[in-house]
């Protein structure tokens, strides 16, 4: 009985720190996904609310701002200016009297302009794009009827080779009138820095009135006097040329003098709001990476390292890696003194392992990761991938900083959609990933 009790106490004492870290990570993600953070975008200052929260967490943990010539005031935040198109108020779509669900039935193009209008669109399909030489004449003849004040585009059946050309035509059409693009694919949204000439939305095909033959349904006899499909769009778009955002930077100095500095980064921004009633929580992308960043800070405050650790939470990633680009051009901690940088994104699952971008560039470090993983029996697989400009590691690599970008794989397929919530994350490998990162940092 005594042996069993000792064994139980040993297991509890060993697992408790890991459990504590996972619970801490969960709570961070849950908080960042709350509607009061407005999707951590550029409506209602969602990014600023998130930055303030992250800075307060660093302060609670005892992780201080990095003191430098550029940061004499010892602030966590590094401010920068960006431009962004946003949707702060109304975003709605009604098709033939049926109000659609934002983010589910339709989404606005990230660069869409404002509109408050009832539209009678001209439906353009594959057959209309087959002869591109005659296409302008066809459009001109249809516009001269005065019946249409928008375009509906259905690209079904168009080959991949031709689709790029046709998409270019869609952009040209948007300079003339609003565009409704039909799709049967899952919606993914993004952030745009510029605003288009006219409104542009993506609409699920099953929400666009058709008969069994795929022909647009009209409310009349089908002749020139028939009432065509009516789409009412109300979109409030706000293009902000000079928006002030911020990176959040914190630092743990080695307990003894060391030239080694390991950098952990993650972007905390997400897509924000699509109107007043719909927001994108960004649980996996990238509240989970931010949680891992803070969890690593928590670990190293509780277990002081014999090397320096720098933490950077970036804004502007979704708008084009803007925060990390600004940092590499205005570094507070010198780039040449960074021993290695590990960028963390999509940390909420891991059932199917992780992928390392830049693995082929830094083979020794990748071998070290594999060695640790095998020794500790942590993740099912660590996949190798070459260089890619797909997250905040990119500009550091371009400037000569050795860097990895890690992201997880698993059954959760929510990405840049309204379903990327805290509730849909498993956190199944959160503790193992953290252990892998800690050991990697120690052995570098």
BAZA-838695 format. One record per residue: x, y, z of N, C-alpha, C in turn. Coordinates in steps of 0.1 Angstrom, whole numbers, plus 2048, in hexadecimal, padded with zeros to 3 digits. Example, Ala and Ser with C-alpha at 12.3 -4.5 7.8 and 13.67 -1.06 7.14 Angstrom:
BEGIN
8847C784E87B7D384E8847DF84E/8807EA8478897F584788180084F/
This chain:
BEGIN
8087F480080080080080980D800/81380C80881C81780982381A7FC/82780F7F582E8107E88258167DE/8188127DE80E8187D580C8277D7/80C82B7E480A8397E88168417E3/82283C7E582E8437E182E8447D2/82B83A7CB82A83A7BC8208447B7/8148457BE80A84F7BA80F85D7BC/81585F7C881A86D7CB8258717C1/82D8677BD83886A7B383186F7A5/8278677A182086A79581A878795/81387B7A180D8887A28178937A2/8228917A982C89C7AA83389E79C/83489379483A89578783089B77D/82489777E81A89C7748148AA777/8148AE78480E8BA7888138C6780/8208C877F8258D47778208D4769/8208C976281B8C875580C8CC754/8048C675E7F68C975E7F48D8760/7FC8DE7697FB8EC76C7FD8F4760/8078F075880B8F874C7FF8F7741/7FA8EB7407EF8E97367E38F173B/7DF8F17477D48F974C7D690874B/7E390C74D7E691A74B7E491E73C/7E99157337E79177257D8918721/7D190F7267C290E7237BC91B727/7BF9207337B992D7387BD93972F/7C993972B7CD9447227C5944715/7C493870F7BD9377027AE93B704/7A893670F79A939712798948713/7A194F71A7A095D71B7A296470E/7AC9617067AF9676FA7A39656EF/79C95A6F17919576E878495E6EC/7849646F777796B6FC7739766F3/7669786F27619826E87669906EC/7699926F976E9A06FD77B9A36F7/7829996F178F99C6EA78C99E6DB/78099D6D677C9A16C978499A6BE/78898D6C078F9866B679E98B6B5/7A29936BE7B09986BE7B499F6B1/7AA9A66AB7AD9AC69F7AC9BB6A0/7A79C26967A99D169579B9D8696/7919D169C7859D769F7849D86AF/7809E36B477F9E66C278C9E46C9/7979E56C27A49E46C87A79D66CE/7A29CC6C77A49BE6CC7B39BB6CE/7BB9BF6C57CA9BC6C67D09C36D3/7CB9CF6D67D09D66E17CC9D06EE/7C09CB6EF7BB9C46FB7C39B86FD/7C69B06F27CE9A46F37DC9A76F8/7E29B26F27F09B56F57F19B9704/7E79C17097E79C57177E69B8720/7DE9AF71C7DC9A27247E999B724/7F09997197FC991718807998720/8089A571F8129AD72880F9AB736/8029AB73A7FF9A974880299B74D/80199174480598374881498274A/81C98874182A98974282E98F750/82799A75382A9A176082699876C/81B99176B81798877682197D778/82797876D83196D76D83E972772/84097F77284D98477685798576A/85298475E85A98675285A99474E/86599A74D8669A974B8689AD73C/8659BA73A8689BF72C8779BE729/87A9BE71D8899BE71A88D9CC719/8979D072289C9DD7228A79DF717/8A59E970F8AE9EC7048AE9FB701/8B79FF6F88B8A0D6F48AAA126EF/8A3A096E8897A0D6E288BA0C6EC/88EA066F7883A04701888A0870F/88CA15710890A1A71D885A1B728/879A1C72386EA1D72C869A10732/870A0572D86D9F773285F9F3730/85A9F672484C9F172084C9E4719/8429DC71B8419CF71483E9D1705/8379DC7018329DD6F483B9E56EB/83D9DF6DE8449E66D483A9EA6C9/8379F76C882C9FC6BF8319FD6B1/8289FA6A882A9FC69981DA00693/81EA06687813A0B67F810A01674/8039FE6717FF9F66667F29FB660/7EF9F76547E29FA64E7D99EE64E/7CC9EF6507C49E46517B59E764C/7AF9DE6467A09DF6437989D864D/78E9DE6537879D865E7789D965C/7709D26647629D166375C9D3670/75B9DF6757579E26837489E1686/73F9E367C7319E46807299D9679/7209DD66F7179D466A71E9CC65E/71B9BF65E71F9B66537139AC652/70B9AE6477009A56456FD9A3637/6F69976346F39936266E598D626/6DC99161E6CF98C61C6CD98860E/6CA97B60B6C89765FE6B99725FC/6B29795F36A49775F169C9765FE/69F98060769898161369D97861F/6A696F61C6AC9676276B996D62C/6B99706396C597563F6CF96A642/6DB96B63D6E696163E6EE96364B/6F595864F6FD95865B70B95C657/71096765D71E96C65A72896265F/73295F65773C95665A739947657/72C944655727937652722936643/71893F64071293F63371A948629/72095262F72895B62773396262F/73D96762874797062F74A97B625/74F98662B75399162376298F61F/76699361377499360F77B99D619/78799961E78E9A16287909B0623/7919B16167939BF6107869C660C/77B9C060F76E9C560A76C9D460E/7669DB6057619E96077539E960E/74F9F46137429F56197379F560E/72B9F061271F9F16097139F0612/7099F760D6FB9F66136F29F7608/6EF9EB6026E79EC5F56E09DE5F2/6D69DF5EA6CF9D45E56D59D15D7/6DA9C55D56E19C15C86D99B75C0/6D99BA5B36D59B05A96E19AC5A1/6E79A15A56F499D59E6F2995591/6FC9975886FD98F57C705983580/6FF97757D70696A58070F967575/71C96557872696156E72C953572/72C94A56873093C56A73B939560/73F92C56174A92755874892B549/73C92954473992B53673B93A532/73A94353C73C95153A74A955539/75394C53F76194F53F769947534/76293F52D76893652376F93E517/76994951376E95150977295F50F/77E96051478296D51B783979512/7859775047859824FB7789894FA/76D9804FA7609864F975A98A507/76198751175B98951F758998521/7619A151E75E9B05217529B4519/7509AF50D7449B35057389AE50B/7389A251072D99C5177299A4523/7339A752B7309AF53872A9BC534/7309C352A72B9D052671C9CF522/7199C551A70B9C45167019C1521/7069BA52B6FD9B75376FC9C353F/7069CB5417069D75496FD9E2543/6FD9E25366F59EC52F6E69EA530/6E29DE5346D39DB5376CE9E3543/6D89E654C6D49ED5586CE9E5563/6CE9D75616C79CE56A6D09CA576/6DD9CB5746E79C557E6F09D0584/6F29CE5916FB9D75987059D05A1/7079C359D7119BB5A47149AF59B/71F9A759F72299B59872298F5A2/71C98459E71D9775A572696E59D/7319695A373B96159C73A9535A1/73994959873993B59B744935593/74F93159975B92C59275B91C591/75091659474F907593752903584/75B8F958375E8F357676A8FA56F/76F90557577A90C56F787905573/79090256A79C8FA56D7A5903576/7AE8FC57D7B89035867C090D57E/7C49095727CD91256A7C591F566/7B891E5637B192955F7AC93256B/7AB92B5777A59325827AD93E587/7BA93E5867C294A5897BE956580/7BC9535747B895E56A7AB96356E/7A195A57079495E573793965580/79B96158A79B9695977A0977595/7A997858B7AE9865887A398E582/79B98757A78F98E57478599257F/78498A58977B98D59477F99A59B/78C99C59C7919A85A278E9B4599/78F9B258C78C9BD58377D9C0583/7759B65847669B85867639C0592/76B9BE59D7689C55A976B9D45A8/7739D859E7759E659C7699ED597/7609E55917549EA58B7489E9595/7469DE59B73A9DB5A373D9D25AF/7349D15B87369C75C37369B85BD/73D9AF5C473F9A25BF73A9985CA/73298E5C672E9835CF7359765C9/73E9705D07459645CA73F9585D1/73A94E5CA7349425CF73F9375D2/73D9305DC7469255E073F91A5E7/74590E5E77409035EF74A8FE5F9/7559065FA76090360375E909610/76590461A76590A62876B918628/76492162E76992E62F77692F637/77F93763278B93B63A78C94A638/78E95264278F96064179D965643/7A09716417AE9776437AD985647/7B898C6467B899B6497BF9A163D/7B99AD6387BE9B462D7C29C2631/7CD9C662C7D29D462F7CC9DF626/7C69DA61A7C19E46117B29E160F/7AB9EB60A79C9EA60779A9E95F8/7919E05F478E9DF5E67859EA5E1/7839EC5D477B9F75CF76C9F55D3/7679E85D37599E65D67589DA5E0/74C9D85E57499CD5EE74C9C05E7/7509B65EF7539A85EA75099F5F5/7479955F274498B5FC74697D5F5/7479735FE7479655FA73B95E600/7339575F77269525FB7269435F9/72193B60271F92D60071592B5F5/7189225EC71091F5E070291B5E4/7019135EE6F390E5F26EA91A5F7/6F09255F96E89315FD6E493A5F1/6E99365E66E593E5DA6DA9375D2/6CF93D5CF6C39365C96C79305BC/6C59235BA6C791C5AD6BC9125AC/6B990E59F6B090259D6B98F659C/6B38EA5996BA8DE5996C58DD58D/6C38E65836CC8E65786D88F057A/6D88F65866E29005896E090D584/6D491057F6D191D5796CC926584/6D09335846CB93D58E6BC93E58D/6B693D5996A893E59A6A494D59B/69A95059369595E59368795E59A/68296959D67596A5A466A96C599/66D96C58D66496F582664964578/66196756B66095D56066D95A55A/67896255D68595F55768796854B/67E97154868197A53D688987542/68A99053A69199C53D68B9A4549/67E9A354A6779AA5556769A3562/67C99756267B98E56E68399557A/67E99258668599759269098D595/69D9915946A89885966AB9865A5/6B597E5A86B997B5B66BD9895BC/6B898B5C86BB9985CF6C49955DB/6CF99C5DC6D899A5E76D99A85EE/6D69A95FA6D79B56026E49B460A/6ED9BD6086FA9BD60F6FB9CA618/6FE9C86247019D362D70F9D0634/7199D762F7269D563472D9E2637/7319E36447389EF6487479EC649/74F9F163F75D9EE63F7649FB642/76F9FA64A777A0564E786A0364B/78BA0A641799A0963E7A1A13647/7ABA0D64F7B3A166587C1A16652/7C5A2264E7D3A236487DEA22652/7DBA2965E7E6A296687E0A23675/7E1A166777DDA106837E9A0C68C/7E8A106987F3A0D6A17F1A006A8/7FA9F66A67F99E96AC8079E76B4/8099DB6B98149D96C28189CB6C3/8269C96C482B9BC6C882D9BC6D7/82D9B16DE82F9B06EC83C9A86EF/8459AE6F68539A86F78569A7706/85B99B70A85F99971886C991718/87399172488198B724884985732/88A97A73189097373D89F97373C/8A69797458B497A7448BA96D74B/8C49687468CA95C74B8CE95E75A/8CD9537628D19547708E0956771/8E89527678F69567668F995B758/90496275790796974A90895E73F/9009627349009587298FE96071C/90595B7119039617048F795A6FC/8F294F7028E89486FB8DA94E6FE/8D39516F38C59576F48BC94F6EB/8B29496F18A89416EA89B94A6E9/89694B6DD88A9546DB87E94B6D8/87394E6DF8669486DC85C9526D7/8569506CC84D95A6C683F9536C3/83595B6C28289576BE8209646BB/8179636B180E96E6AE80296D6B6/7FD9786BC7F19786C47E597D6BD/7E79846B27DC98A6AA7D497F6A3/7C89836A07C097A6977B898368E/7AC97E6897A598567E79B98F683/79898F69078F999695780997693/7799A269076B9A168E7679A367F/75C99C67B75699E66F7489A4672/7489B167573C9B767A73B9B6689/7319BD68E72F9BE69D72B9B06A3/7259A769B71F99B6A172898F69F/73298F69773A983694748986696/74F97D69D75D97E69F76497069E/77197169B7799656997829626A5/77F9586AD7869576BA7959546B8/79994C6AE7A79496AC7AD9416B7/7A69366BB7AB92E6C67B89276C2/7B891F6B77C49186B37CE9226AD/7C992C6A67D193569E7CE9446A3/7D59496AD7E09436B37E09456C2/7D49456C87D39466D77DB93A6DD/7DB92F6D67E39236DB7F29256DB/7F792B6D080592E6D08099396DA/8009436DC80394D6E68039476F4/7FA93D6F67F993670380692E705/80B9286FB8189206FC82392A6FF/8239366F982D9406FB82D94470A/82294770F82094B71E82393F727/82093372382292772B83192572C/83892772184792672184D93072A/84793C72A84C94773384A943742/83E93D74483B93875284592D756/84892474D85291975185F91F754/86492874C87292D74E87393775A/86893D75E86894576B86893B777/86293077686292678086E91E781/87591D77588191577488C91E76D/89292777489B93176D8A692A765/8A792E7588B092874F8BF92E750/8C892674B8D692C74B8D993273D/8CF9367378D093E72A8C494872A/8C59527218BB95C7208B0957717/8A495C71B89895871389096570F/88E9677038869736FE87996E6F8/86E9756FC8609716F785B97D6EF/85697A6E484F9846DB84297F6D7/8379876DA82A9846D582798F6CA/82498A6BE8239946B38159976B0/8129A36AB8069A76A58089A7696/7FD9A968E7FE9AB68080299F678/80399367E8079876767FD98466B/7F098566F7E59816657E498B65A/7EA99765C7E99A16517F69A1649/7FF99864B80B99764381899764A/81899165682499065E82A99D661/8219A76648259B566682D9B7672/8289B167D82F9B368A83D9AE68A/83F9A268584C99C6858569A367B/8509A86708589AF66685D9BC66D/8549C36748589CF67B8639CC685/8629C168D86C9BE6978799BC690/87A9B46868879B168088D9BE67A/8859C867788B9D467288E9DE67D/8889DC68988A9E469488C9DB6A1/8969D36A18979CA6AC89B9D06B9/8949CD6C48989D26D18A39C96D7/8A29BC6D58AD9B36D88B49B06CB/8C19B16CA8C99AF6BE8C69A26B7/8C49A26AA8C19956A38CD98C6A3/8D99926A28E698A6A28E99836AF/8E29876BA8E49816C78DA9766CA/8D19736C18C79696C28CD95C6BE/8CD9526C88D39456C58CA93D6BC/8BD93D6C08B39366B88A693B6BB/89D93B6B188F9406B38859356B0/87B9336B88719296B68639306B6/85D9306AA8509366A884592C6AA/83B9306B28309266B682392B6B0/81C9226A980F9256A38079186A2/7FA9196A57F190E6A57F69036AE/7F59056BB7FA8FC6C57EF8F56CC/7E38F56C77D78F06CF7D48E26CD/7DC8DA6C47D98CC6C37E68C46C3/7E98BD6B87F68B56B87F48A66B8/7E78A26B77E58936B67EC88D6AA/7EE89469F7F588F694803895692/80989969E81689E69E8188AD69B/8248B16988278BF6958308C0688/8308CC6828388CE6778428DA67A/84E8D86758588E267885C8E966A/8598F566885D8FD65D86B90165F/87490165588290465588A8F865A/8848EC65B88B8E06608978DD656/8958DF64989F8DC6408AA8E6640/8A88F26458B28FC6468BB8FA652/8B68F565D8BD8F46698BC8E566E/8C48DD6678C38CE6688C88CA676/8D28D067B8D78CC6888CD8CE693/8C78D96938BD8DD69D8B08D469B/8AD8D068F8A28C768D8A58B9692/8B18B56908B68A86958B58A86A5/8B88B36AB8B78B46B98A98B36BE/89F8B96B78918B86BA88D8A96B9/8918A36AE88D8956AC89388C6B8/89F88F6BB8A68876C689E8886D3/89B8956D78948976E38868906E3/87F8916D887288B6D687287C6D8/87D8766D287E8686D48828646E2/88B86B6E888F8686F6883869700/87B8746FE871876708863870704/86286B6F78568656F284A86E6F3/84C87A6EC8428856EE8388856E3/83C8886D683288A6CB83287E6C1/82787C6BB8268716B18308726A6/83287F6A183B88169683E890696/84B89369284F8A068F8538A1680/84A8A867884C8A866A8568B3666/85D8B165B8678BB6568608C264A/8628CF64A85E8D863F8698E263C/86A8E66308738F062C86F8FE62F/87790862B87491662E86691A628/85F92362F85292862A850935631/84A93E62A84794C62F83994C635/83694263E828940643826944651/83094A65882E94F665839958669/83995C67684296667A85196367B/85595667986395367986A95866C/86295A66286795D654871968654/86E97465887697F65788397E660/88297666A88E97367389896B66B/89296066489B95765C8A195F651/89A96964B89F9716408AB97A645/8AA97D6528B59866588C097E65E/8C097065C8CB9686618C996266F/8BD9636758BB95D6828B694F680/8BD9456858B89376858AA93668B/8A193068489393068988B924684/88391F68D87991568986B91B68B/86291568385391868584C90B687/84690969383F8FD6968308FF696/8298F569081A8F56918158E7692/80A8E56998058D769B7FB8D3691/7F98C66907EF8C06887E68B7690/7D98B668C7CF8AE6947C28AE68D/7B88A86937AA8A768D7A38B568C/7A78BF6947A18CC6937A48D3686/79A8D567E79D8DB6717988EA670/7958F067B7918FE67B79D90767A/79C90F6707A791866D7A2925666/7A493166C79F93D66779093D665/78993766E77A93666D77593967B/76793A67B76193D688761931692/76492668D76591A69577291769C/77C92069A78991F6A17879246AF/78191C6B777E9216C57869196CF/78691E6DB78C9176E77869096E8/7799086E77738FB6EA7778F06E0/77B8F46D477F8EA6CA78E8E66CA/7958EA6D57A38E76D67A48DB6E0/7AD8D26DD7AF8C66E67BB8C86F0/7C58D06EC7D18D26F57D88C56F7/7D68BB6EE7DA8AE6F17EA8AC6F2/7F18B56EB8008B46EC8068C16F1/7FE8C96F88048D66FD80F8D4707/80E8CA7108188C871A8258C1713/8228B870A82E8B27038368BC6FA/82E8C56F48358CF6EB83D8D86F4/8388DC70083F8E570984C8DE70E/84B8D17118568CA7168618C970B/85D8C76FE8668C66F386D8D36F1/8668DE6F286B8EC6F18758EF6FC/8728EC70887B8EE7138888E7712/8878DA70E8938D270D89B8D7701/8958DB6F689C8E06EB8A48ED6EF/89D8F66F68A49026FA8B08FF703/8AE8F670C8B98F27158C58EC70E/8C38E47048CD8DC6FD8D48E46F2/8CE8EF6ED8D48F66E28E28FA6E4/
